[in-house]
């Protein structure tokens, strides 16, 4: 049988348009990879989901409150307190609102104030032997205002002053509760589920 030249591929060579399309696809894949490695997200999202430097994911919550009123953080006050709770809380139930994670936040819109505020909170510490107490660090608009160590199974009254300097020029009050001794739910559970306190009531009085 006479020798014949091998049949050439029927696939045509890439045109300039084809090379351009391939280059564009490669560039898009590189951009997607870069975004996955370094996503362009806001600071709150990054801190909670990516860097994991906080267990309290900020949300746009602002509750309305008039000083001089006691607000229940049990189930009977749920309709009011849900707007005040930014993050780090479970839903209100019969025995109070449980903290979740290492930090909790409350945010309130306040009327103009000439002086500071007296805060009075009723809190039940979450105790699990051998741990016998819970420490709480409370800040108001970024200024630390109180530290407390709570022990025992019953409710404790925590009172402190929020100075006028922490409120001046602000229409909102953001209270941050940090829990150095939060208790994990299990050895393998994420720290976003740590338990430290149950908040049962909240009150602010103008000084």
TITOR-847016 format. One record per residue (C-alpha): residue in three letters; x, y, z. Coordinates in steps of 0.02 Angstrom, whole numbers, plus 50000, padded with zeros to 5 digits. Each point is the difference from the previous one (the first is absolute). Example, Ala and Ser with C-alpha at 12.3 -4.5 7.8 and 13.67 -1.06 7.14 Angstrom:
# residues 2
+------+-------+-------+-------+
: resn :  east : north :    up :
+------+-------+-------+-------+
:  ala : 50615 : 49775 : 50390 :
:  ser : 50069 : 50172 : 49967 :
+------+-------+-------+-------+
//
This chain:
# residues 207
+------+-------+-------+-------+
: resn :  east : north :    up :
+------+-------+-------+-------+
:  unk : 50000 : 50000 : 50000 :
:  unk : 50076 : 50165 : 49949 :
:  unk : 50057 : 50116 : 50140 :
:  unk : 49896 : 50155 : 50026 :
:  unk : 50022 : 50155 : 50106 :
:  unk : 49906 : 49992 : 50169 :
:  unk : 49837 : 50091 : 50001 :
:  unk : 50014 : 50171 : 50081 :
:  unk : 49884 : 50047 : 50144 :
:  unk : 49836 : 50074 : 49947 :
:  unk : 50005 : 50122 : 50148 :
:  unk : 50041 : 50174 : 49933 :
:  unk : 50137 : 50101 : 50085 :
:  unk : 49947 : 50136 : 50124 :
:  unk : 49958 : 50164 : 49922 :
:  unk : 50045 : 50167 : 50079 :
:  unk : 49825 : 50007 : 50071 :
:  unk : 50023 : 49828 : 50077 :
:  unk : 50164 : 50051 : 50082 :
:  unk : 49915 : 50155 : 50068 :
:  unk : 49857 : 49898 : 50072 :
:  unk : 50119 : 49876 : 50081 :
:  unk : 50099 : 50142 : 50076 :
:  unk : 49843 : 50081 : 50069 :
:  unk : 49945 : 49837 : 50079 :
:  unk : 50170 : 49974 : 50079 :
:  unk : 49999 : 50178 : 50069 :
:  unk : 49825 : 49973 : 50072 :
:  unk : 50056 : 49839 : 50085 :
:  unk : 50151 : 50090 : 50075 :
:  unk : 49886 : 50141 : 50063 :
:  unk : 49879 : 49875 : 50079 :
:  unk : 50144 : 49910 : 50085 :
:  unk : 50070 : 50164 : 50066 :
:  unk : 49828 : 50048 : 50067 :
:  unk : 49983 : 49831 : 50086 :
:  unk : 50170 : 50020 : 50082 :
:  unk : 49970 : 50182 : 50049 :
:  unk : 49813 : 50039 : 49990 :
:  unk : 49946 : 50182 : 49995 :
:  unk : 49877 : 50002 : 50144 :
:  unk : 49960 : 50123 : 50139 :
:  unk : 50095 : 49996 : 50165 :
:  unk : 49860 : 49920 : 50101 :
:  unk : 49979 : 49856 : 49876 :
:  unk : 50188 : 49972 : 49992 :
:  unk : 50021 : 50000 : 50190 :
:  unk : 49860 : 49873 : 50026 :
:  unk : 50012 : 49883 : 49850 :
:  unk : 50180 : 50012 : 49939 :
:  unk : 50119 : 50060 : 50136 :
:  unk : 49888 : 49930 : 50140 :
:  unk : 50056 : 50139 : 50118 :
:  unk : 49823 : 50023 : 50068 :
:  unk : 49851 : 49889 : 50040 :
:  unk : 49878 : 50146 : 49985 :
:  unk : 49947 : 50041 : 49821 :
:  unk : 49946 : 50182 : 49994 :
:  unk : 49828 : 50034 : 49927 :
:  unk : 49900 : 50158 : 49971 :
:  unk : 49894 : 49994 : 50157 :
:  unk : 49951 : 50154 : 50103 :
:  unk : 49868 : 49986 : 50135 :
:  unk : 49900 : 50146 : 50068 :
:  unk : 50008 : 50032 : 50186 :
:  unk : 49948 : 50139 : 50120 :
:  unk : 50103 : 50011 : 50162 :
:  unk : 49905 : 49960 : 50159 :
:  unk : 49921 : 49838 : 49939 :
:  unk : 50042 : 49821 : 50044 :
:  unk : 50002 : 49884 : 49850 :
:  unk : 49976 : 49813 : 50024 :
:  unk : 50119 : 49886 : 49907 :
:  unk : 49887 : 49853 : 50035 :
:  unk : 49874 : 49938 : 49874 :
:  unk : 49871 : 50129 : 50057 :
:  unk : 50113 : 50140 : 49933 :
:  unk : 50052 : 49916 : 49838 :
:  unk : 49912 : 50122 : 49884 :
:  unk : 50099 : 50146 : 50071 :
:  unk : 50171 : 49924 : 50032 :
:  unk : 50019 : 49917 : 49830 :
:  unk : 50032 : 50171 : 49922 :
:  unk : 50133 : 50040 : 50131 :
:  unk : 50103 : 49841 : 49979 :
:  unk : 50136 : 50019 : 49869 :
:  unk : 50091 : 49834 : 50019 :
:  unk : 50061 : 49874 : 50127 :
:  unk : 49828 : 49958 : 50071 :
:  unk : 49876 : 49859 : 49986 :
:  unk : 49814 : 50038 : 49994 :
:  unk : 49912 : 50051 : 50162 :
:  unk : 49924 : 49854 : 50096 :
:  unk : 49915 : 49980 : 50169 :
:  unk : 50160 : 50012 : 50104 :
:  unk : 50084 : 50140 : 49900 :
:  unk : 50106 : 50028 : 49846 :
:  unk : 50157 : 49893 : 49990 :
:  unk : 50162 : 50071 : 49937 :
:  unk : 50084 : 49911 : 49855 :
:  unk : 50185 : 50003 : 49961 :
:  unk : 50136 : 50109 : 50075 :
:  unk : 49913 : 50168 : 49974 :
:  unk : 49822 : 50068 : 49999 :
:  unk : 49935 : 50171 : 49945 :
:  unk : 49849 : 50109 : 50034 :
:  unk : 49967 : 50159 : 49899 :
:  unk : 49872 : 50133 : 50046 :
:  unk : 49942 : 50166 : 49931 :
:  unk : 49991 : 50126 : 50142 :
:  unk : 49928 : 50175 : 50019 :
:  unk : 50125 : 50141 : 50034 :
:  unk : 50073 : 49989 : 50176 :
:  unk : 50082 : 50136 : 50104 :
:  unk : 50091 : 49880 : 50115 :
:  unk : 50046 : 49817 : 50010 :
:  unk : 49893 : 49847 : 50034 :
:  unk : 49983 : 49877 : 50142 :
:  unk : 49985 : 49823 : 49932 :
:  unk : 49917 : 49862 : 50101 :
:  unk : 50001 : 49823 : 49929 :
:  unk : 49940 : 49837 : 50075 :
:  unk : 50115 : 49860 : 49944 :
:  unk : 50012 : 49814 : 50039 :
:  unk : 50174 : 49926 : 49973 :
:  unk : 50014 : 49835 : 49909 :
:  unk : 50099 : 49884 : 50113 :
:  unk : 50065 : 49826 : 49961 :
:  unk : 50111 : 49918 : 50133 :
:  unk : 50145 : 50007 : 50027 :
:  unk : 49975 : 50180 : 49937 :
:  unk : 49915 : 50101 : 50137 :
:  unk : 49991 : 50177 : 49930 :
:  unk : 49985 : 50105 : 49842 :
:  unk : 50095 : 50161 : 49964 :
:  unk : 49917 : 50135 : 49896 :
:  unk : 50081 : 50154 : 49923 :
:  unk : 49875 : 50132 : 49943 :
:  unk : 50038 : 50144 : 49881 :
:  unk : 49891 : 50146 : 49946 :
:  unk : 50033 : 50076 : 49828 :
:  unk : 50176 : 49931 : 50005 :
:  unk : 50041 : 50056 : 50179 :
:  unk : 50018 : 49867 : 50135 :
:  unk : 49878 : 50043 : 50140 :
:  unk : 49988 : 49847 : 50113 :
:  unk : 50076 : 49833 : 50048 :
:  unk : 49908 : 49872 : 50104 :
:  unk : 50026 : 49822 : 50062 :
:  unk : 49838 : 49906 : 50028 :
:  unk : 49981 : 49838 : 50097 :
:  unk : 49856 : 49892 : 50058 :
:  unk : 49847 : 49934 : 49913 :
:  unk : 49883 : 50145 : 50037 :
:  unk : 49978 : 50171 : 49918 :
:  unk : 50119 : 50141 : 50044 :
:  unk : 49971 : 50187 : 49982 :
:  unk : 50139 : 50085 : 49902 :
:  unk : 50003 : 50190 : 50012 :
:  unk : 50120 : 50123 : 49922 :
:  unk : 50011 : 50178 : 49934 :
:  unk : 50016 : 50042 : 49816 :
:  unk : 50089 : 50169 : 50001 :
:  unk : 49939 : 50145 : 49897 :
:  unk : 50166 : 49998 : 49905 :
:  unk : 49952 : 49832 : 49925 :
:  unk : 49833 : 50071 : 49941 :
:  unk : 50046 : 50176 : 49944 :
:  unk : 49955 : 50036 : 49819 :
:  unk : 49925 : 49827 : 49974 :
:  unk : 49821 : 49954 : 49966 :
:  unk : 50034 : 49817 : 50037 :
:  unk : 50065 : 49896 : 50143 :
:  unk : 50091 : 49839 : 49958 :
:  unk : 50034 : 49886 : 50148 :
:  unk : 50126 : 49861 : 49974 :
:  unk : 50014 : 49854 : 50121 :
:  unk : 50161 : 49898 : 49993 :
:  unk : 50012 : 49830 : 50086 :
:  unk : 50177 : 49941 : 50041 :
:  unk : 49933 : 49840 : 50081 :
:  unk : 49863 : 49944 : 49881 :
:  unk : 49961 : 49814 : 50009 :
:  unk : 50009 : 49893 : 49841 :
:  unk : 49847 : 49892 : 49967 :
:  unk : 50112 : 49850 : 49967 :
:  unk : 50185 : 49966 : 49970 :
:  unk : 49973 : 50008 : 49811 :
:  unk : 49872 : 50141 : 49994 :
:  unk : 50043 : 50166 : 49917 :
:  unk : 50032 : 50147 : 50117 :
:  unk : 49855 : 50093 : 49919 :
:  unk : 49887 : 49891 : 50111 :
:  unk : 50089 : 50035 : 50166 :
:  unk : 49885 : 50041 : 50146 :
:  unk : 50039 : 50129 : 50136 :
:  unk : 49844 : 50090 : 50064 :
:  unk : 49811 : 50015 : 49991 :
:  unk : 49941 : 50180 : 49994 :
:  unk : 49827 : 50015 : 50082 :
:  unk : 49970 : 50187 : 50011 :
:  unk : 50075 : 50166 : 49945 :
:  unk : 49975 : 50179 : 50058 :
:  unk : 50081 : 50170 : 49971 :
:  unk : 49968 : 50154 : 50107 :
:  unk : 50058 : 50175 : 49960 :
:  unk : 50119 : 50073 : 50131 :
+------+-------+-------+-------+
//
